[in-house]
């Protein structure tokens, strides 16, 4: 299994991006856990935690398309360096101010997300630029594996850091990770694109919106790209709805303290996703079709969501153990959807359009997530978290049926 990743690990350019990804993911997961639990502890409201996601989402609406276009016009090495450094300074500054300005945490989430509008598409577009096409599945597997590993470690140690170091010092710790990420990407070679930023401001603005339009028309006109693109958006929406309701899920379904949710739910989910990062690329390289992997993942996700909402809460003494195992399977199924879909998009998208495609994905996914997340918080407070899992499980199984019935037709009729 390790042999699958050796060609990628030996690539020093990939290593620099990979280290930056690991450190930045550790930082954001530590910060997210601290902010989410602190906000729920103070307000006790699922709607308040939902609004934290809205703070993350607003920058995508305001500058998402412009940031996506900028990735294809500016040296990506510089883009990664600047965003990592400014994110580190944002968290560092909040560590000084949080004691007197509690709700400034919404502003921190907003600023971090604002910078992420540039970082995420730049990172996604950098991978195909430094990794040969035949190793993209392995590179994506490593990225998803370490992303979930960072989720496990970040959420797993956030509570410990908060207990022994305090909230302020924990924030300093997260900011330090981002500064190290900045140093890592500084070792990358220049990743210039064919077109630079024009000196004329009017020309620059016209080119921005022209390139944004090109990205949207490309996605819309390619059926083979559009539907995996929509699948990725659906996964983002579902994941966001679950994350903002994790404290409620812990207290209502599993009857545990919200402070232990990182260890008992998020860590198992991350372990499952990490296992998926090993298994899924191996299956793809072994010849199993991406469509088949996605269908297996949809089936597993649907049944696990329904079990977590309606069966596991009734297990009494086995409830916590069964809940942790369900979270593990959910993490595994999500990676089973993400890796095949994103690998296909990277393979099928021309190099000059990758920044726009993945930037537009981030933009559209964030916009599409706002109302469902607010709705999920309201639904949870009115009807309980079981209703949320019923909806999520039902949609996963509907997606499975649609893929089996229409998926092959879409692939055959798509124009790539």
C-alpha positions as CSV (number, residue, x, y, z in Angstrom):
1,X,0.0,0.0,0.0
2,X,2.8,2.4,0.8
3,X,4.4,1.7,-2.6
4,X,1.4,3.5,-4.1
5,X,2.6,6.8,-2.6
6,X,6.4,6.5,-3.0
7,X,6.5,8.3,-6.4
8,X,4.6,11.2,-4.9
9,X,6.5,11.4,-1.6
10,X,9.8,11.5,-3.6
11,X,8.6,14.6,-5.3
12,X,10.2,17.5,-3.3
13,X,7.8,20.1,-4.8
14,X,4.8,18.1,-3.7
15,X,6.3,17.7,-0.2
16,X,6.5,21.5,0.2
17,X,2.8,21.9,-0.6
18,X,1.9,18.8,1.4
19,X,3.7,20.1,4.6
20,X,1.9,23.5,4.1
21,X,-1.4,21.7,3.8
22,X,-0.8,19.6,7.0
23,X,0.1,22.6,9.1
24,X,-2.6,24.9,7.8
25,X,-5.2,22.1,8.4
26,X,-3.9,21.5,11.9
27,X,-4.3,25.2,12.6
28,X,-7.8,25.6,11.3
29,X,-9.1,22.5,13.0
30,X,-7.7,23.5,16.4
31,X,-9.2,27.0,15.9
32,X,-12.5,25.7,14.7
33,X,-12.9,23.3,17.6
34,X,-12.0,26.1,20.1
35,X,-14.4,28.6,18.5
36,X,-17.3,26.1,18.0
37,X,-17.3,24.7,21.6
38,X,-16.7,28.1,23.2
39,X,-19.6,29.6,21.2
40,X,-21.9,26.7,22.1
41,X,-20.9,26.9,25.8
42,X,-21.7,30.6,26.0
43,X,-24.9,30.6,23.9
44,X,-26.2,27.0,24.0
45,X,-27.7,27.6,20.6
46,X,-27.4,25.6,17.4
47,X,-28.4,28.7,15.5
48,X,-25.4,30.6,17.0
49,X,-23.0,27.9,15.8
50,X,-24.8,28.0,12.4
51,X,-24.0,31.7,12.1
52,X,-20.3,30.9,12.6
53,X,-20.5,29.1,9.3
54,X,-22.2,32.1,7.7
55,X,-19.2,34.2,8.8
56,X,-17.1,31.7,6.9
57,X,-19.4,31.8,3.9
58,X,-19.7,35.5,3.3
59,X,-16.2,36.0,1.8
60,X,-17.0,33.4,-0.9
61,X,-20.0,35.5,-2.0
62,X,-18.1,38.7,-1.9
63,X,-14.8,37.8,-3.6
64,X,-14.9,34.1,-4.4
65,X,-15.0,34.4,-8.2
66,X,-12.4,37.2,-8.2
67,X,-10.1,35.1,-6.1
68,X,-10.6,32.1,-8.3
69,X,-9.7,34.1,-11.4
70,X,-6.6,35.6,-9.6
71,X,-5.2,32.1,-9.1
72,X,-4.9,31.7,-12.8
73,X,-3.2,35.1,-13.2
74,X,-0.7,35.3,-10.4
75,X,2.3,33.2,-9.3
76,X,0.7,30.4,-7.1
77,X,3.8,30.2,-4.9
78,X,3.4,33.8,-3.9
79,X,-0.4,33.3,-3.4
80,X,0.2,30.4,-1.0
81,X,2.8,32.3,0.9
82,X,0.8,35.5,1.4
83,X,-2.4,33.8,2.4
84,X,-0.6,31.5,5.0
85,X,1.2,34.5,6.5
86,X,-1.9,36.7,6.8
87,X,-4.0,33.9,8.3
88,X,-1.3,33.4,10.9
89,X,-1.4,37.1,11.8
90,X,-5.3,37.0,12.0
91,X,-5.3,34.3,14.6
92,X,-2.4,35.9,16.5
93,X,-4.2,39.2,16.7
94,X,-7.4,37.6,18.0
95,X,-5.4,36.0,20.8
96,X,-4.9,39.5,22.2
97,X,-8.5,40.6,21.8
98,X,-10.8,37.7,22.6
99,X,-11.1,38.4,26.4
100,X,-12.8,41.8,25.9
101,X,-14.4,41.2,22.4
102,X,-15.9,37.7,22.5
103,X,-18.1,38.0,19.4
104,X,-15.1,39.1,17.5
105,X,-14.7,35.4,16.8
106,X,-17.2,35.9,13.9
107,X,-14.8,38.5,12.5
108,X,-11.9,36.1,12.8
109,X,-13.9,33.4,10.9
110,X,-14.7,36.0,8.2
111,X,-11.1,37.1,7.7
112,X,-9.7,33.6,7.7
113,X,-12.3,32.6,5.1
114,X,-11.5,35.7,3.0
115,X,-7.9,34.6,2.7
116,X,-9.0,31.0,2.1
117,X,-10.8,32.1,-1.1
118,X,-7.3,32.6,-2.5
119,X,-5.5,29.7,-0.7
120,X,-7.8,26.8,-1.6
121,X,-8.0,27.2,-5.4
122,X,-4.3,28.0,-5.5
123,X,-3.5,24.8,-3.5
124,X,-5.8,22.7,-5.7
125,X,-4.4,24.1,-8.9
126,X,-0.8,23.6,-7.7
127,X,-1.1,19.8,-7.2
128,X,-1.5,19.0,-11.0
129,X,1.3,21.5,-11.7
130,X,3.9,19.6,-9.5
131,X,2.6,16.0,-9.8
132,X,2.4,14.0,-13.0
133,X,-1.1,13.1,-14.2
134,X,-0.7,9.3,-13.5
135,X,0.1,10.0,-9.8
136,X,-2.8,12.4,-9.2
137,X,-5.0,9.8,-7.5
138,X,-2.2,9.0,-5.1
139,X,-1.5,12.7,-4.5
140,X,-5.2,13.4,-3.8
141,X,-5.3,10.4,-1.5
142,X,-2.4,11.7,0.5
143,X,-4.0,15.1,0.7
144,X,-7.3,13.8,1.9
145,X,-5.6,11.3,4.3
146,X,-3.6,14.1,5.9
147,X,-6.5,16.4,5.8
148,X,-8.5,14.0,7.9
149,X,-5.4,13.1,10.0
150,X,-5.1,16.8,10.8
151,X,-8.8,16.8,11.7
152,X,-8.1,13.9,14.1
153,X,-5.1,15.5,15.7
154,X,-6.4,19.0,15.6
155,X,-9.8,18.2,17.2
156,X,-8.1,15.6,19.4
157,X,-5.5,17.9,21.0
158,X,-7.6,21.1,20.9
159,X,-9.3,20.2,24.2
160,X,-6.0,19.2,25.8
161,X,-4.3,22.4,24.6
162,X,-7.2,24.5,25.9
163,X,-7.0,22.7,29.3
164,X,-3.3,22.9,29.9
165,X,-2.3,26.1,27.9
166,X,-5.5,28.0,28.0
167,X,-7.6,29.5,25.2
168,X,-5.1,32.3,24.4
169,X,-2.0,30.1,24.2
170,X,-3.9,27.6,22.1
171,X,-4.6,30.3,19.6
172,X,-0.9,31.2,19.5
173,X,-0.1,27.5,18.9
174,X,-2.5,27.5,15.8
175,X,-0.9,30.7,14.5
176,X,2.5,29.2,14.8
177,X,1.5,26.3,12.6
178,X,0.4,28.7,9.9
179,X,3.7,30.6,10.0
180,X,5.5,27.3,9.5
181,X,3.2,26.6,6.5
182,X,4.2,29.9,5.1
183,X,7.9,28.9,5.4
184,X,7.3,25.6,3.7
185,X,5.7,27.0,0.5
186,X,8.4,29.6,0.3
187,X,10.7,26.7,-0.9
188,X,8.6,26.0,-3.9
189,X,9.9,27.2,-7.3
190,X,8.0,30.0,-9.1
191,X,4.7,28.7,-10.4
192,X,4.0,31.4,-12.9
193,X,1.0,31.2,-15.2
194,X,0.8,32.2,-18.9
195,X,-1.0,35.5,-18.3
196,X,0.0,38.1,-15.7
197,X,-2.0,40.9,-14.2
198,X,-2.4,43.7,-16.7
199,X,-1.1,47.1,-15.7
200,X,-4.3,48.8,-16.8
201,X,-6.9,48.6,-14.0
202,X,-9.9,48.6,-16.4
203,X,-8.3,45.8,-18.5
204,X,-7.7,43.9,-15.3
205,X,-11.3,44.1,-14.1
206,X,-12.6,43.0,-17.6
207,X,-10.2,40.1,-17.6
208,X,-11.2,39.0,-14.1
209,X,-14.9,38.7,-15.1
210,X,-14.1,37.2,-18.5
211,X,-12.1,34.4,-16.9
212,X,-14.8,33.9,-14.3
213,X,-17.4,33.6,-17.0
214,X,-15.2,31.1,-18.9
215,X,-15.0,28.9,-15.8
216,X,-18.7,28.9,-15.3
217,X,-19.5,28.2,-19.0
218,X,-16.9,25.4,-19.0
219,X,-18.5,23.7,-16.0
220,X,-22.0,24.1,-17.3
221,X,-21.2,22.9,-20.8
222,X,-19.4,19.7,-19.8
223,X,-21.8,17.2,-18.5
224,X,-19.0,14.8,-17.4
225,X,-17.7,17.6,-15.2
226,X,-20.9,19.2,-14.1
227,X,-22.3,16.2,-12.2
228,X,-19.2,15.3,-10.2
229,X,-19.0,19.0,-9.5
230,X,-22.5,19.0,-8.1
231,X,-21.7,15.9,-6.1
232,X,-18.8,17.7,-4.4
233,X,-21.1,20.6,-3.6
234,X,-23.6,18.2,-2.0
235,X,-20.9,16.7,0.1
236,X,-19.8,20.1,1.3
237,X,-23.3,21.1,2.2
238,X,-23.9,17.8,4.2
239,X,-20.6,18.1,6.0
240,X,-21.2,21.7,7.0
241,X,-24.7,20.8,8.3
242,X,-23.2,18.0,10.4
243,X,-20.3,20.0,11.8
244,X,-22.3,23.0,13.0
245,X,-24.7,20.5,14.8
246,X,-22.0,18.3,16.3
247,X,-22.4,19.8,19.8
248,X,-26.2,19.2,19.7
249,X,-25.7,15.7,18.3
250,X,-23.3,14.8,21.2
251,X,-25.7,16.0,23.9
252,X,-29.0,14.9,22.3
253,X,-28.2,11.6,20.5
254,X,-25.2,10.2,22.5
255,X,-25.9,11.9,25.8
256,X,-22.3,13.0,26.2
257,X,-20.7,16.4,27.0
258,X,-20.0,18.7,24.1
259,X,-16.4,19.0,25.3
260,X,-15.8,15.3,24.5
261,X,-17.2,15.4,21.0
262,X,-13.7,15.8,19.4
263,X,-12.5,12.6,20.9
264,X,-15.6,10.5,20.6
265,X,-17.0,11.6,17.2
266,X,-14.6,13.8,15.2
267,X,-11.5,11.7,15.8
268,X,-13.2,8.4,14.7
269,X,-14.6,10.2,11.6
270,X,-11.1,11.4,10.8
271,X,-9.7,7.9,11.3
272,X,-12.3,6.5,8.9
273,X,-11.5,9.2,6.3
274,X,-7.7,8.5,6.7
275,X,-8.3,4.9,6.0
276,X,-10.3,5.9,3.0
277,X,-7.3,8.0,1.9
278,X,-5.3,4.7,1.7
279,X,-8.0,2.4,0.3
280,X,-9.7,4.5,-2.4
281,X,-6.6,5.4,-4.5
282,X,-5.6,1.8,-4.4
283,X,-9.0,0.7,-5.7
284,X,-8.9,3.3,-8.4
285,X,-5.4,2.4,-9.5
286,X,-6.5,-1.3,-9.5
287,X,-9.1,-0.5,-12.1
288,X,-12.3,-0.1,-10.1
289,X,-14.4,2.5,-11.8
290,X,-14.8,5.9,-10.0
291,X,-18.6,5.6,-10.5
292,X,-18.7,2.3,-8.7
293,X,-16.7,3.6,-5.8
294,X,-19.0,6.6,-5.5
295,X,-22.1,4.3,-5.5
296,X,-20.6,2.2,-2.7
297,X,-19.9,5.3,-0.7
298,X,-23.4,6.7,-1.2
299,X,-24.9,3.4,0.0
300,X,-22.8,3.3,3.1
301,X,-23.3,7.0,3.9
302,X,-27.1,6.7,3.6
303,X,-27.5,3.7,5.9
304,X,-25.0,5.1,8.5
305,X,-26.8,8.5,8.7
306,X,-30.2,6.8,9.3
307,X,-28.7,4.4,11.9
308,X,-27.0,7.3,13.7
309,X,-30.3,9.2,13.9
310,X,-32.7,6.4,14.8
311,X,-31.1,3.2,15.9
312,X,-27.9,4.1,17.8
313,X,-29.6,6.4,20.3
314,X,-31.7,3.5,21.5
315,X,-28.7,1.2,22.3
316,X,-28.2,2.5,25.9
317,X,-24.9,1.2,27.2
318,X,-23.6,0.6,23.6
319,X,-24.7,4.0,22.4
320,X,-21.4,5.8,22.6
321,X,-19.3,3.0,21.1
322,X,-21.8,2.5,18.3
323,X,-21.9,6.3,17.7
324,X,-18.1,6.4,17.4
325,X,-18.1,3.5,14.9
326,X,-20.8,5.2,12.9
327,X,-18.7,8.3,12.7
328,X,-15.8,6.2,11.5
329,X,-17.9,4.7,8.7
330,X,-19.2,8.1,7.8
331,X,-15.7,9.5,7.4
332,X,-14.8,6.5,5.2
333,X,-17.8,7.0,3.0
334,X,-17.2,10.7,2.5
335,X,-13.7,10.1,1.3
336,X,-15.1,7.4,-1.0
337,X,-17.1,10.2,-2.6
338,X,-14.5,13.0,-2.6
339,X,-11.4,11.3,-4.0
340,X,-13.0,9.8,-7.2
341,X,-14.9,13.0,-7.9
342,X,-12.1,15.4,-7.4
343,X,-9.6,13.2,-9.2
344,X,-11.9,13.1,-12.2
345,X,-12.3,16.9,-12.2
346,X,-8.5,17.4,-12.1
347,X,-7.9,14.9,-14.9
348,X,-10.7,16.3,-17.2
349,X,-10.1,20.0,-16.7
350,X,-7.4,21.7,-18.9
351,X,-4.6,23.2,-16.9
352,X,-5.5,26.8,-17.7
353,X,-9.0,26.3,-16.3
354,X,-8.2,24.4,-13.1
355,X,-8.0,27.5,-10.9
356,X,-11.3,28.7,-12.1
357,X,-13.0,25.4,-11.8
358,X,-11.9,24.7,-8.3
359,X,-12.4,28.3,-7.3
360,X,-15.9,28.4,-8.7
361,X,-16.5,25.1,-6.8
362,X,-15.5,26.7,-3.5
363,X,-17.6,29.8,-4.4
364,X,-20.8,27.9,-5.4
365,X,-20.5,25.3,-2.6
366,X,-20.2,28.0,0.1
367,X,-23.2,30.0,-1.3
368,X,-25.2,26.8,-1.6
369,X,-24.4,25.9,2.0
370,X,-25.6,29.1,3.8
371,X,-29.3,28.5,3.7
372,X,-29.1,24.7,4.5
373,X,-26.8,25.3,7.4
374,X,-29.1,28.0,8.9
375,X,-32.1,25.7,8.2
376,X,-30.4,22.8,9.9
377,X,-29.7,24.9,13.0
378,X,-33.4,26.0,13.1
379,X,-34.6,22.4,12.3
380,X,-32.4,21.0,15.1
381,X,-33.8,23.4,17.7
382,X,-37.4,22.9,16.6
383,X,-37.6,19.1,15.8
384,X,-34.4,17.7,17.1
385,X,-31.2,16.4,15.4
386,X,-32.9,13.1,14.3
387,X,-34.8,15.0,11.6
388,X,-31.5,16.2,10.2
389,X,-30.1,12.7,9.9
390,X,-33.3,11.5,8.3
391,X,-32.9,14.1,5.6
392,X,-29.2,13.5,5.0
393,X,-29.6,9.7,4.9
394,X,-32.6,10.0,2.5
395,X,-30.7,12.2,0.1
396,X,-27.7,9.9,0.0
397,X,-29.9,6.9,-0.9
398,X,-31.7,9.0,-3.6
399,X,-28.3,9.9,-5.0
400,X,-27.4,6.2,-5.2
401,X,-30.6,5.4,-7.1
402,X,-30.0,8.3,-9.6
403,X,-26.4,7.3,-10.1
404,X,-27.3,3.7,-10.9
405,X,-30.1,4.7,-13.2
406,X,-28.6,7.7,-15.1
407,X,-24.9,7.8,-14.2
408,X,-23.6,5.7,-17.2
409,X,-25.8,7.7,-19.6
410,X,-24.3,11.0,-18.3
411,X,-20.8,9.6,-18.7
412,X,-21.3,8.4,-22.2
413,X,-23.1,11.6,-23.4
414,X,-20.8,14.0,-21.7
415,X,-18.3,15.9,-23.8
416,X,-14.8,16.3,-22.3
